[in-house]
Amino acid sequence: MSDEVALVLSGGGASAAYFGAGVAQGLADVGLHPTVLSGTSAGGLNAGLLAAGMSPEQLVELWISVQGHDVYKPRLDLWRLLRPAGLVRLPTSDLMGYALDSVGWTWLLDTAPARKTLTAALGGERLRIRDGVRVVVAAVEECSGEVVHFTNSAPPGSGFTEVQLTVDHLMAGAAAPILFPPVHIDGRTYVDAGMVANTPLRPAMAYEPETVVVVTSSCGRQSGEPASLGDALGLAFENVARFAVLRDYEHTRQLAELRPGGTPRFVLVEPTDEFEVSGFARFDPDVARTVVAHGRAQARAALATVTSGG
């Protein structure tokens, strides 16, 4: 195919990273090479790595080699755990409010290992974007709640922030609130956009691609109730991811039909209903192989009609 292809990658933790890498492999299998990449959270990590020249095979190799200690580590600043200003006042009937106000930590896990892993994979702090490739990574300015789209090449009138993309921008887009620390860039503080604007579809549409492959990576659908806090957090993030993508996907398709000059082809790639992998922050090579293979198979199946001219 000679038309421009956009790959849109939503978030959803470790399983989103694995599934998105598998989908990228599936696209390459059928000869599709996206020149527009738009991602949020873990999808933003994949978008940035692919745009910087990592092949789908290299992306898969990265994820199946990564374990939890390559992504995060426990906080060691225990002296900041309790907040003196919150402790000195006497508790009232609002015991929950008192307890929360007494905790000084606003995030739980140190992501210094992730920064080291990404920098090593990229060969440095800066993303060397391939010629002809546009990439957009979404993040949220923590205090204002403003969604910011960082890109290497902004379309006229888009309002995107054109910058030299670095590991900081990828880390900012994946800084899940409460779990991970916010990221400071040029005097502003950013967090993961996943809970606010998880679907990076509309930014991709600003480049007017002919084919749009949208990936929703919610692989954590569970048949029963969550068994742990990790399961509960993962399920919450993944539900937001999936339903935000599906809602925006349908809305964007409807708007595209009204656009003069032809309607782009939309392809939705998502896990099958029976496919279950839990663990938002569970980075495990065996799980990675399973989810990657499923993503690759789902992409090839979804793309079969497109590449055959259907």
Buried (B, 14 or more C-beta within 10 A) or exposed (E): BEEBBBBBBBBBBBBBBBBBBBBBBBBBBBEBBBBBBBBBBBBBBBBBBBBBBBEBEEBBBBBBEBEBEBBBBEBEEEEEEEBEEBBEEEEEEEEEEBEEBBEBBEBBBBBEBBBEBBBEBBEEEBBEBBEEBBBBBBBBBBEEEEBBBBBBBBBEEBEBBEBEBBBBBBBBBBBBBEBBBBBEBEEBBBBBBBBBBBBBBBBBBBBBBBBBBBBBBBBBBBEEEBEEEBBEBBBBBBBBBBBBBBEBBEEBBEEBEEEEEEEBBBBBBBBEEEBEBBBBBBBBEEBBBBBBBBBBBBBBEBBEEBBEEE
